[in-house]
């Protein structure tokens, strides 16, 4: 009975969030660095790299301008790169709101955003033709699978948003990241700002051209909000993580309920739905 009641409460929260989203007209922006125009080398992704900070901030502000011009009332930006240490309130668009720090498993989706957007996003680990592709941690995770299919931050965060009824309406990044989102949200707006020639090689737009492209794409995305549906992954769900050797769990370590070893470096997190499997991994 307790599990049933908890499930009902969660469903009601998700429904309330969806209704609130329609009223608030608020968009939640997740930022990263590897998908930013002009960023093609590892040292550029350091959060203290001043050029990268300027490039990313320029793209974020362009997206904010586009969303606001098209009718969004609020743009909340989460500094999602490398410990949330990249963006500054000093240089962010004056009407945007900035979040630093870890957000927990739900990533604030229960607050009722109307839409989710990715700015500066990279493709998943083990993805061919992608700039600095990885899934959450290039040092700690070899590959990530959801229901047996390789995924990354795009697919899992889109699924999380979808669980709460929130659609992904925009992605900016390289062509591989754009293709990854298009595979699951075919009519999302995409702003491709560079083409990959290898893990550390790319041909990029200028910062000005990229920002103009992003601003227009963000405006189109918001104007098409009602057309773009949330990405929903039906349960049950498994999230399988192949860790790198340096991050492998001790062989005799106890595992919590819903988690099992697949091999020496791989753990599988099970759930009756996406949120349960995701929460088990995020709270490991």
Order of alpha helices (4+ residues) and beta strands (2+ residues): alpha-beta-alpha-beta-beta-beta-beta-beta-alpha-beta-alpha-beta-beta-alpha-beta-beta-beta-alpha
